[in-house]
């Protein structure tokens, strides 16, 4: 495959990005079959233990039968792209074996190249890939549409639901069916969760979900544990305060918070006024004082990235990282948190040797001018990789701009 083929006129942006990631991961375009990563014994055990086992019969009844009727395949993967269930007529399943679309195979982009289950897994959103949009030549006779399925309690990605077939599935109704079936599965999981955990939920108290990565203002979702939920977009200053308190679970004194918020020493009275407005917005019981703290269970996107990094899940950290933390903020405490997270993520990437993950960084708005990362990516790809000319061009651009 040449770099020219990746720039085919009319290729959708998300597909072009996926081709770059596939090439950077070293997926051969002429590889016939996807790899098997789950032997039969492991597949059986994983299926029995997987949360989606509870809703697979429902999915098979709702969508599997429709797939059989139109000579297509329904597949359900886990959260890392391994196909746990593959359903269809015997004839279409035999044809799918030729490309390795079988139970136990792995359709993550890094193993199988661009495809709808892998793209939906990577983007955590609905995805379709039609014929020649597939990275591997052997898959280009097929088309597919896929939808992520999430845990209703934690929002954790559980897996992907997919329909794969011929030209007859390349219609808007296919994605609508896949989306509806995935939502039905999530509703069933939620009903099951509610049945098992109503007493626990009633005692859980406030739960605050915060999104601040790549945003100039935070989005927060507040659930009081009694069925009431509010979604708010905070002002830039309130975003900074909530972020700093969420990162300090034991709380902060007024002086400590003022030092982290303001670049000079004159913000004490202004901060008290901001805290009063924020308390009115969030509620008296959520924003405590002496010390200032958030009296709630906290889920935050940047804390999730930090946790994935700490556990060694670099691919998950890159997937969840949506940009620098409150990038426009100049509050000293926010700047320190932002630089700490970016520095840890960059260091892990550079030392990983994983060109596909580096490519995700250098193709982002925040990483396109990261000279050190481009050099590391160049060293990580094979000498014959189609990515090398693209990488060399970006390094040459930065050499000119930086006067190197």
Order of alpha helices (4+ residues) and beta strands (2+ residues): alpha-alpha-alpha-alpha-alpha-beta-beta-alpha-alpha-alpha-beta-beta-beta-alpha-beta-beta-beta-alpha-alpha-alpha-beta-beta-beta-alpha-alpha-alpha-alpha-alpha-alpha
